[in-house]
Amino acid sequence: MCGELVQRLRALGWTVTTVESCTGGMVAAALTSVPGSSEVFRRGYVTYCDQAKREMVGVSPESLERCTAVSRQVAQEMAEGGAREAAADCCLSVTGYAGPDSGGGEPVGLVYIGCFVRGAVSVRECHFSGGRGAVRRQAAQTALELLLAAL
């Protein structure tokens, strides 16, 4: 799937970047595993803490306070901010609770994935099951599938 994604981006002449929290760079790693991905991949941000989300991609402190880092609003701001900062046509963002717990009573496996494509952004709320590794793999795979479908 990543090969097809890189091929489509290349054909369009578009670029992509990633902003990841709970996946810790897995989406970027999957994309850059494809030979020739350097033609379309701009950069990958790992914004694991709130401070990184604010400083690296401009997530607003108000959104983090009001909605928490694992929210539709923050996923949207991550996707928009990543595209803006990297001057990319597309951006995938991932924020969620991979486990073993959420630290605040939220369900493990709750993940928001943002998909920015040339000014339009959509956010999907996902509920994945399994352990930490399974949640992270499912989140990364779903993010890639969302961008492929958007193209």
TORPA-4810 file (N, C-alpha, C, O; in nm, 3 decimals):
<nodes>
NODE_1_0.081_-0.119_0.000_0.000_0.000_0.000_0.086_0.126_0.000_0.052_0.223_-0.068_M
NODE_2_0.194_0.127_0.074_0.280_0.245_0.079_0.341_0.275_-0.058_0.356_0.391_-0.095_C
NODE_3_0.374_0.170_-0.131_0.427_0.190_-0.265_0.326_0.260_-0.354_0.361_0.351_-0.430_G
NODE_4_0.202_0.217_-0.346_0.095_0.280_-0.424_0.075_0.425_-0.381_0.053_0.513_-0.465_E
NODE_5_0.081_0.449_-0.254_0.064_0.585_-0.201_0.175_0.677_-0.252_0.148_0.788_-0.298_L
NODE_6_0.298_0.632_-0.244_0.411_0.712_-0.293_0.397_0.734_-0.444_0.423_0.844_-0.493_V
NODE_7_0.357_0.632_-0.516_0.341_0.643_-0.660_0.234_0.746_-0.696_0.253_0.826_-0.787_Q
NODE_8_0.122_0.745_-0.624_0.014_0.842_-0.651_0.059_0.984_-0.620_0.033_1.077_-0.697_R
NODE_9_0.127_1.001_-0.507_0.177_1.135_-0.471_0.275_1.184_-0.577_0.270_1.300_-0.618_L
NODE_10_0.362_1.097_-0.621_0.460_1.133_-0.723_0.390_1.173_-0.853_0.428_1.273_-0.916_R
NODE_11_0.290_1.098_-0.894_0.216_1.129_-1.017_0.146_1.264_-1.007_0.135_1.336_-1.106_A
NODE_12_0.098_1.298_-0.888_0.030_1.426_-0.868_0.129_1.542_-0.850_0.094_1.659_-0.864_L
NODE_13_0.254_1.507_-0.818_0.353_1.610_-0.789_0.332_1.670_-0.652_0.369_1.785_-0.627_G
NODE_14_0.271_1.592_-0.560_0.239_1.640_-0.426_0.337_1.584_-0.324_0.406_1.485_-0.348_W
NODE_15_0.341_1.651_-0.209_0.428_1.609_-0.099_0.345_1.575_0.024_0.229_1.613_0.036_T
NODE_16_0.408_1.502_0.114_0.340_1.459_0.236_0.433_1.475_0.356_0.555_1.465_0.343_V
NODE_17_0.374_1.501_0.470_0.447_1.501_0.597_0.361_1.431_0.701_0.243_1.406_0.677_T
NODE_18_0.419_1.399_0.814_0.345_1.331_0.921_0.368_1.403_1.054_0.474_1.459_1.079_T
NODE_19_0.265_1.399_1.137_0.275_1.449_1.274_0.217_1.338_1.362_0.097_1.312_1.360_V
NODE_20_0.304_1.274_1.439_0.262_1.155_1.512_0.288_1.169_1.662_0.389_1.224_1.706_E
NODE_21_0.194_1.118_1.737_0.211_1.109_1.881_0.222_0.961_1.919_0.333_0.910_1.932_S
NODE_22_0.110_0.893_1.938_0.115_0.755_1.990_0.184_0.657_1.897_0.230_0.552_1.943_C
NODE_23_0.194_0.686_1.769_0.261_0.595_1.676_0.411_0.621_1.669_0.485_0.541_1.611_T
NODE_24_0.457_0.729_1.727_0.601_0.754_1.743_0.685_0.747_1.616_0.803_0.713_1.624_G
NODE_25_0.629_0.778_1.502_0.706_0.777_1.378_0.680_0.657_1.288_0.745_0.643_1.185_G
NODE_26_0.587_0.571_1.325_0.560_0.451_1.246_0.505_0.483_1.107_0.536_0.413_1.011_M
NODE_27_0.424_0.588_1.097_0.368_0.625_0.967_0.480_0.676_0.876_0.489_0.639_0.759_V
NODE_28_0.565_0.761_0.931_0.680_0.812_0.854_0.771_0.697_0.814_0.820_0.695_0.701_A
NODE_29_0.795_0.605_0.903_0.883_0.491_0.873_0.825_0.407_0.760_0.898_0.362_0.671_A
NODE_30_0.695_0.385_0.762_0.631_0.306_0.656_0.644_0.376_0.521_0.677_0.313_0.421_A
NODE_31_0.619_0.505_0.519_0.630_0.580_0.393_0.773_0.581_0.340_0.796_0.562_0.221_L
NODE_32_0.868_0.604_0.429_1.006_0.616_0.384_1.072_0.481_0.358_1.187_0.476_0.314_T
NODE_33_1.003_0.373_0.384_1.056_0.241_0.349_1.046_0.215_0.199_1.105_0.121_0.147_S
NODE_34_0.971_0.299_0.129_0.950_0.283_-0.015_1.063_0.352_-0.091_1.087_0.471_-0.069_V
NODE_35_1.132_0.281_-0.179_1.234_0.345_-0.262_1.172_0.460_-0.343_1.066_0.445_-0.402_P
NODE_36_1.239_0.573_-0.344_1.189_0.690_-0.416_1.098_0.779_-0.335_1.051_0.882_-0.385_G
NODE_37_1.073_0.742_-0.209_0.983_0.823_-0.127_1.040_0.961_-0.099_0.966_1.053_-0.062_S
NODE_38_1.170_0.978_-0.115_1.231_1.110_-0.090_1.178_1.215_-0.186_1.190_1.335_-0.160_S
NODE_39_1.120_1.172_-0.297_1.060_1.267_-0.391_0.932_1.330_-0.337_0.895_1.439_-0.378_E
NODE_40_0.865_1.262_-0.244_0.736_1.311_-0.196_0.730_1.336_-0.045_0.645_1.412_0.002_V
NODE_41_0.820_1.274_0.031_0.812_1.287_0.176_0.893_1.407_0.223_1.013_1.416_0.198_F
NODE_42_0.826_1.502_0.291_0.892_1.623_0.338_0.963_1.602_0.471_1.085_1.617_0.481_R
NODE_43_0.887_1.566_0.573_0.944_1.543_0.706_0.841_1.477_0.795_0.721_1.477_0.767_R
NODE_44_0.891_1.419_0.904_0.804_1.356_1.002_0.829_1.418_1.139_0.943_1.423_1.187_G
NODE_45_0.723_1.464_1.199_0.731_1.519_1.335_0.680_1.414_1.433_0.573_1.357_1.413_Y
NODE_46_0.757_1.389_1.537_0.707_1.307_1.647_0.681_1.403_1.762_0.773_1.452_1.827_V
NODE_47_0.553_1.427_1.785_0.511_1.526_1.886_0.446_1.449_2.001_0.325_1.453_2.021_T
NODE_48_0.531_1.381_2.075_0.482_1.289_2.178_0.425_1.361_2.300_0.338_1.307_2.368_Y
NODE_49_0.473_1.480_2.328_0.421_1.555_2.443_0.349_1.681_2.394_0.366_1.724_2.280_C
NODE_50_0.270_1.740_2.483_0.195_1.860_2.447_0.286_1.974_2.405_0.255_2.047_2.311_D
NODE_51_0.398_1.990_2.473_0.491_2.097_2.439_0.539_2.083_2.295_0.548_2.183_2.223_Q
NODE_52_0.569_1.962_2.251_0.612_1.941_2.113_0.500_1.974_2.015_0.526_2.031_1.909_A
NODE_53_0.378_1.939_2.050_0.265_1.971_1.963_0.252_2.122_1.945_0.227_2.171_1.835_K
NODE_54_0.271_2.196_2.054_0.264_2.343_2.047_0.381_2.399_1.968_0.361_2.476_1.873_R
NODE_55_0.502_2.362_2.005_0.622_2.423_1.948_0.650_2.382_1.804_0.693_2.465_1.724_E
NODE_56_0.627_2.257_1.770_0.666_2.208_1.638_0.561_2.233_1.530_0.595_2.261_1.416_M
NODE_57_0.432_2.221_1.566_0.329_2.234_1.463_0.217_2.332_1.500_0.116_2.340_1.431_V
NODE_58_0.235_2.405_1.609_0.144_2.514_1.640_0.008_2.477_1.695_-0.087_2.553_1.679_G
NODE_59_-0.004_2.361_1.760_-0.131_2.328_1.825_-0.154_2.430_1.936_-0.062_2.461_2.012_V
NODE_60_-0.274_2.482_1.946_-0.300_2.588_2.043_-0.306_2.534_2.186_-0.362_2.427_2.210_S
NODE_61_-0.249_2.608_2.279_-0.257_2.568_2.419_-0.401_2.555_2.467_-0.432_2.470_2.550_P
NODE_62_-0.489_2.639_2.413_-0.631_2.635_2.451_-0.694_2.502_2.411_-0.772_2.444_2.487_E
NODE_63_-0.662_2.454_2.291_-0.718_2.325_2.247_-0.666_2.211_2.333_-0.742_2.121_2.369_S
NODE_64_-0.538_2.215_2.365_-0.482_2.111_2.450_-0.545_2.111_2.588_-0.571_2.006_2.646_L
NODE_65_-0.569_2.230_2.641_-0.629_2.242_2.775_-0.777_2.202_2.772_-0.822_2.125_2.857_E
NODE_66_-0.850_2.254_2.676_-0.995_2.234_2.670_-1.032_2.094_2.623_-1.123_2.031_2.677_R
NODE_67_-0.962_2.044_2.522_-1.002_1.919_2.457_-0.913_1.800_2.493_-0.956_1.685_2.476_C
NODE_68_-0.795_1.822_2.541_-0.686_1.727_2.567_-0.615_1.692_2.436_-0.666_1.716_2.327_T
NODE_69_-0.497_1.636_2.451_-0.415_1.602_2.334_-0.479_1.494_2.249_-0.456_1.488_2.128_A
NODE_70_-0.560_1.409_2.309_-0.627_1.303_2.234_-0.770_1.349_2.207_-0.862_1.318_2.282_V
NODE_71_-0.784_1.423_2.097_-0.914_1.478_2.060_-0.919_1.506_1.911_-0.816_1.516_1.844_S
NODE_72_-1.039_1.519_1.862_-1.061_1.554_1.721_-0.997_1.688_1.689_-0.933_1.702_1.585_R
NODE_73_-1.014_1.786_1.776_-0.961_1.921_1.754_-0.809_1.920_1.743_-0.753_1.982_1.652_Q
NODE_74_-0.743_1.852_1.833_-0.597_1.849_1.832_-0.545_1.772_1.710_-0.445_1.812_1.650_V
NODE_75_-0.610_1.663_1.673_-0.569_1.589_1.553_-0.579_1.679_1.430_-0.493_1.676_1.342_A
NODE_76_-0.685_1.760_1.424_-0.702_1.852_1.312_-0.591_1.957_1.310_-0.532_1.984_1.206_Q
NODE_77_-0.562_2.016_1.426_-0.457_2.117_1.433_-0.320_2.058_1.404_-0.235_2.125_1.345_E
NODE_78_-0.298_1.934_1.444_-0.171_1.868_1.413_-0.155_1.852_1.262_-0.048_1.880_1.207_M
NODE_79_-0.261_1.808_1.195_-0.255_1.787_1.049_-0.236_1.920_0.975_-0.155_1.929_0.883_A
NODE_80_-0.310_2.020_1.016_-0.297_2.152_0.952_-0.160_2.212_0.978_-0.096_2.266_0.887_E
NODE_81_-0.116_2.204_1.102_0.013_2.262_1.139_0.131_2.191_1.074_0.227_2.256_1.033_G
NODE_82_0.124_2.060_1.063_0.230_1.985_0.996_0.242_2.023_0.850_0.352_2.044_0.799_G
NODE_83_0.128_2.032_0.783_0.129_2.072_0.641_0.185_2.213_0.626_0.265_2.239_0.536_A
NODE_84_0.143_2.302_0.713_0.190_2.441_0.707_0.341_2.450_0.732_0.412_2.512_0.654_R
NODE_85_0.388_2.389_0.838_0.529_2.399_0.876_0.622_2.333_0.774_0.734_2.379_0.752_E
NODE_86_0.575_2.225_0.711_0.657_2.153_0.614_0.632_2.199_0.471_0.699_2.153_0.378_A
NODE_87_0.535_2.289_0.453_0.495_2.332_0.318_0.462_2.210_0.232_0.508_2.198_0.119_A
NODE_88_0.381_2.120_0.289_0.343_1.996_0.222_0.199_2.003_0.175_0.116_2.073_0.233_A
NODE_89_0.170_1.929_0.070_0.034_1.922_0.018_-0.056_1.836_0.106_-0.176_1.862_0.116_D
NODE_90_0.002_1.736_0.169_-0.074_1.641_0.250_-0.005_1.621_0.384_0.116_1.634_0.396_C
NODE_91_-0.086_1.589_0.484_-0.029_1.559_0.616_-0.120_1.461_0.688_-0.242_1.474_0.686_C
NODE_92_-0.059_1.363_0.750_-0.129_1.269_0.837_-0.090_1.297_0.981_0.027_1.315_1.012_L
NODE_93_-0.190_1.302_1.068_-0.162_1.318_1.211_-0.226_1.203_1.288_-0.332_1.152_1.249_S
NODE_94_-0.162_1.163_1.396_-0.212_1.054_1.479_-0.192_1.092_1.625_-0.081_1.126_1.666_V
NODE_95_-0.300_1.084_1.703_-0.291_1.107_1.847_-0.388_1.013_1.917_-0.503_1.000_1.875_T
NODE_96_-0.343_0.947_2.022_-0.432_0.852_2.087_-0.372_0.787_2.210_-0.263_0.822_2.254_G
NODE_97_-0.445_0.693_2.262_-0.404_0.616_2.380_-0.372_0.473_2.336_-0.462_0.394_2.308_Y
NODE_98_-0.244_0.441_2.331_-0.202_0.308_2.288_-0.193_0.209_2.404_-0.193_0.088_2.383_A
NODE_99_-0.185_0.259_2.525_-0.180_0.170_2.640_-0.042_0.162_2.701_0.053_0.215_2.644_G
NODE_100_-0.027_0.098_2.812_-0.122_0.005_2.870_-0.244_0.070_2.935_-0.344_0.002_2.959_P
NODE_101_-0.239_0.201_2.964_-0.358_0.271_3.010_-0.355_0.412_2.951_-0.257_0.453_2.889_D
NODE_102_-0.463_0.486_2.973_-0.471_0.620_2.916_-0.426_0.727_3.014_-0.404_0.842_2.976_S
NODE_103_-0.413_0.689_3.139_-0.372_0.786_3.239_-0.483_0.877_3.287_-0.460_0.962_3.373_G
NODE_104_-0.602_0.862_3.234_-0.710_0.951_3.274_-0.848_0.891_3.262_-0.947_0.964_3.263_G
NODE_105_-0.856_0.761_3.250_-0.986_0.697_3.244_-1.044_0.682_3.104_-1.148_0.619_3.087_G
NODE_106_-0.978_0.738_3.004_-1.024_0.721_2.867_-0.991_0.580_2.820_-0.900_0.517_2.873_E
NODE_107_-1.064_0.530_2.722_-1.037_0.393_2.677_-0.908_0.380_2.598_-0.879_0.459_2.508_P
NODE_108_-0.830_0.279_2.632_-0.712_0.246_2.554_-0.761_0.203_2.416_-0.860_0.131_2.403_V
NODE_109_-0.692_0.249_2.313_-0.732_0.219_2.177_-0.806_0.334_2.109_-0.832_0.329_1.989_G
NODE_110_-0.840_0.438_2.187_-0.902_0.558_2.129_-0.794_0.637_2.056_-0.697_0.681_2.117_L
NODE_111_-0.811_0.655_1.925_-0.713_0.724_1.842_-0.786_0.816_1.745_-0.887_0.778_1.686_V
NODE_112_-0.732_0.936_1.730_-0.783_1.029_1.628_-0.677_1.043_1.520_-0.559_1.064_1.549_Y
NODE_113_-0.721_1.031_1.396_-0.631_1.040_1.281_-0.677_1.155_1.193_-0.791_1.158_1.146_I
NODE_114_-0.588_1.250_1.171_-0.617_1.363_1.084_-0.556_1.340_0.947_-0.445_1.288_0.935_G
NODE_115_-0.629_1.380_0.845_-0.582_1.367_0.707_-0.606_1.500_0.635_-0.719_1.537_0.604_C
NODE_116_-0.497_1.570_0.610_-0.500_1.700_0.543_-0.457_1.680_0.398_-0.352_1.623_0.371_F
NODE_117_-0.540_1.727_0.305_-0.505_1.720_0.163_-0.539_1.855_0.099_-0.656_1.888_0.078_V
NODE_118_-0.435_1.931_0.071_-0.448_2.058_-0.001_-0.559_2.148_0.054_-0.645_2.194_-0.021_R
NODE_119_-0.556_2.171_0.184_-0.648_2.265_0.247_-0.770_2.202_0.310_-0.836_2.267_0.392_G
NODE_120_-0.804_2.081_0.274_-0.919_2.012_0.333_-0.868_1.912_0.436_-0.777_1.834_0.409_A
NODE_121_-0.929_1.914_0.553_-0.885_1.821_0.657_-1.005_1.744_0.710_-1.112_1.800_0.734_V
NODE_122_-0.985_1.615_0.728_-1.087_1.532_0.792_-1.021_1.460_0.908_-0.900_1.436_0.907_S
NODE_123_-1.100_1.426_1.007_-1.049_1.355_1.125_-1.138_1.234_1.150_-1.261_1.244_1.151_V
NODE_124_-1.075_1.121_1.169_-1.149_0.999_1.200_-1.121_0.957_1.344_-1.007_0.952_1.388_R
NODE_125_-1.228_0.927_1.415_-1.216_0.870_1.550_-1.215_0.719_1.535_-1.303_0.661_1.471_E
NODE_126_-1.115_0.655_1.593_-1.100_0.510_1.583_-1.096_0.448_1.722_-1.053_0.511_1.819_C
NODE_127_-1.142_0.325_1.729_-1.135_0.248_1.854_-1.071_0.114_1.820_-1.136_0.023_1.769_H
NODE_128_-0.942_0.104_1.849_-0.867_-0.016_1.818_-0.860_-0.106_1.940_-0.874_-0.060_2.053_F
NODE_129_-0.837_-0.234_1.916_-0.827_-0.329_2.027_-0.690_-0.395_2.026_-0.615_-0.386_1.929_S
NODE_130_-0.660_-0.460_2.136_-0.533_-0.530_2.149_-0.439_-0.453_2.239_-0.475_-0.352_2.299_G
NODE_131_-0.318_-0.503_2.247_-0.215_-0.440_2.331_-0.157_-0.317_2.264_-0.198_-0.278_2.154_G
NODE_132_-0.062_-0.257_2.330_0.001_-0.133_2.283_0.053_-0.143_2.139_0.025_-0.056_2.057_R
NODE_133_0.126_-0.248_2.110_0.180_-0.266_1.976_0.072_-0.279_1.871_0.082_-0.221_1.763_G
NODE_134_-0.032_-0.353_1.903_-0.143_-0.373_1.808_-0.215_-0.242_1.780_-0.248_-0.213_1.665_A
NODE_135_-0.239_-0.163_1.884_-0.306_-0.034_1.866_-0.221_0.057_1.778_-0.274_0.122_1.687_V
NODE_136_-0.092_0.062_1.803_-0.003_0.148_1.723_0.002_0.104_1.577_-0.002_0.187_1.487_R
NODE_137_0.010_-0.027_1.554_0.014_-0.077_1.415_-0.117_-0.047_1.342_-0.115_-0.005_1.226_R
NODE_138_-0.229_-0.069_1.410_-0.359_-0.041_1.348_-0.375_0.108_1.318_-0.429_0.144_1.213_Q
NODE_139_-0.328_0.192_1.408_-0.339_0.336_1.386_-0.256_0.380_1.266_-0.303_0.457_1.183_A
NODE_140_-0.133_0.331_1.256_-0.047_0.367_1.143_-0.107_0.318_1.012_-0.109_0.392_0.913_A
NODE_141_-0.154_0.195_1.009_-0.214_0.137_0.888_-0.337_0.217_0.846_-0.355_0.247_0.728_Q
NODE_142_-0.421_0.251_0.942_-0.544_0.325_0.911_-0.511_0.464_0.858_-0.578_0.512_0.766_T
NODE_143_-0.411_0.528_0.914_-0.372_0.660_0.866_-0.330_0.654_0.718_-0.372_0.737_0.638_A
NODE_144_-0.249_0.557_0.683_-0.205_0.540_0.545_-0.322_0.512_0.452_-0.329_0.565_0.341_L
NODE_145_-0.415_0.428_0.498_-0.533_0.397_0.419_-0.619_0.521_0.395_-0.674_0.540_0.287_E
NODE_146_-0.630_0.607_0.498_-0.709_0.730_0.483_-0.650_0.820_0.377_-0.723_0.875_0.294_L
NODE_147_-0.520_0.837_0.377_-0.458_0.923_0.276_-0.474_0.862_0.137_-0.504_0.933_0.041_L
NODE_148_-0.454_0.735_0.126_-0.469_0.669_-0.004_-0.611_0.691_-0.057_-0.630_0.722_-0.175_L
NODE_149_-0.710_0.675_0.028_-0.850_0.693_-0.013_-0.876_0.840_-0.050_-0.954_0.868_-0.142_A
NODE_150_-0.812_0.933_0.019_-0.832_1.076_-0.008_-0.772_1.119_-0.140_-0.818_1.215_-0.201_A
NODE_151_-0.670_1.047_-0.185_-0.606_1.083_-0.312_-0.688_1.030_-0.429_-0.651_1.049_-0.545_L
</nodes>
